[in-house]
Amino acid sequence: MTLDIESRAKAGVGLFLQGYNCSQAVAMAFADLYDIAPVQMSRLAASFGGGIGRMRETCGSACGMFLLAGLEIGKDLPEPYPSPAMKKQNYETVQRLAAAFKATNGSLICRELLGGTASTHPTPAERDAHYYSTRPCARMVETAIRIYGKFLEGTL
């Protein structure tokens, strides 16, 4: 199977520009691989935008990758069935994805990526031309999709 990561990155940025949050845009770009309807993937990722609930903590684009990693290699049974080795594999994968994101962008923290002045008020900012021109979020979406694609291709 070919992943066509560049098409997925373009689609993810398009989703973000349509008004989906950063986490939704990343997760939805891969919904087809997990046989999850886009609306369901959107709901799964909804709370992680804006650095998790607009608290400006871990970047929502990175959180979208982590959600996808759980779908890819996470286990759905309680102990002892997801053995410690299985959990370790999942955590190692998330840490590898996080390290690649941080190496590319300089941080995993939303408020740092936004320049340190971002509001944590729960009311989202209006999505207008000014919003899109002053935020690195579309680039973070694109970066996260490319990193996750490399993981799936086995090159990360």
N, C-alpha and C positions, 0 to 999 in steps of 0.2 A: 504494500500500500504506500502510495506517495502522500505525504502530508501537505505539500504546497504551503509551506509556512508563510511565504510572502503574501499569498492570497488571504490566509487566516489573519495575518497582521493587519492587512488593509481592511478586512471585514471588521476586526475588533475595533480599530480606530473609528471606522464608520459607525459602529454601535455606540461608541462613546460620544461621538459628535451628534448622534440622534437623541442623546439624553440619558443613556444608561450610565451607571456609575462605572468607575474604573474596574472594579472587581467583576461586575456583571459582564463588561465588554470582553475581558480576558476569558472568563469561564464559558461564555456563550460562543466564543470563537471555536471551541472544541466540543460543543454539545453533541454533535453528530457522532463523535467517536465513542461516546458513552451511552448512546441510545437514549438520551435525555432530551425531551422537548425544550426548545429555547426558553419558553415561558417558565418551565420548572427550573432550568439552570439559572435563569434570571432571579428567581425567588431564592434559590439556594445561596446565591452570592450577594443578594441585596444588602445585607447588614454589614458587609465588609468595606463598602465604599467610604471614601473620605478618611482613610486611615482607621478603619473599623468604627462605624457609626459616627463618622465625622469628628472623631476625637483626635485625629491627626497623629495616630500611633503608626503601626505597621502599614505601609502603603497598600491600598486596596488592590492594585495590580499584582503585587506580590502575593497577597492573600488569595487572589484568583488562581494563581499558579499552585498554591498550597492546597486549595480545594480540589483542583484537578489531580494533583499528586495522590490525594486520598482516594479519589475515584480509580486511579490507575493501579495503585499498589497497596492501598489501605485495606485492612481486614475488618470484617463486619461481625465477628463473633467475639464474645467476651473471653477473658482468660480461662483456661490456658490455651485456647485454640489460636488466637493470634499470639503465637509464641513470642517470647522476648526477642528472638531473632527477626521475626516479622515486623514487630514494632520498630526495632532498630533500623531495619531497611527503610521503613517509611520515614523515620526521623532523619536518617542520613540523607535521603533524597531531598527532603524539605531543606535541610541545611545546605546541601549542594546548590539547590535552586536559589536560596537566599544569598549565598556567597556570590553567585554569578550576577544576581541582580544588584547587589551592593557594589561589586567590582565595576559594573557598567555605569551605575548611576551615582555612586559615592555614598549612598545611604539606603536603608530600608524604611526610614522613618518619614512619614508623610509630611509633617511640618518642616523637616529639614529639606526635603525635596521641593517644598513650596517656598523656601527662603526664610523659614523661621517665624513668619508673621501671620500665619493662617489662623483664622478664628475656629474655635471649637464649638461654637453655638450650634445647636442641632438643626437650625434652619439652613437648608442648602442655599448656596449662592445662585443667583439667577444665571441661567445658561444663555449668554448672549455673546456677541463678537468679542467684547472686552474679556469676558471670562476665558474663552478659548485662546485668546492671544496672549494672556498673561500666565497661563498654567502649563506646566510640563506634563500634565496628566496623559494626554494623547501619546506622547513619546514613551511614558512609562507603560502604557497599555501595549504599545508596539514592542517594546523591549521585553516585557514579560512573555508575550506570545512567542517571540523568537527564542527566548531561553527555554521555555517549555517545549517548543518544537524540537530544539536540539536534544533535550532530555529524551523525548520520545524516539528520536532518530538514533539515540545511543552515542551522540557526539558531545555530550556534556558530562 
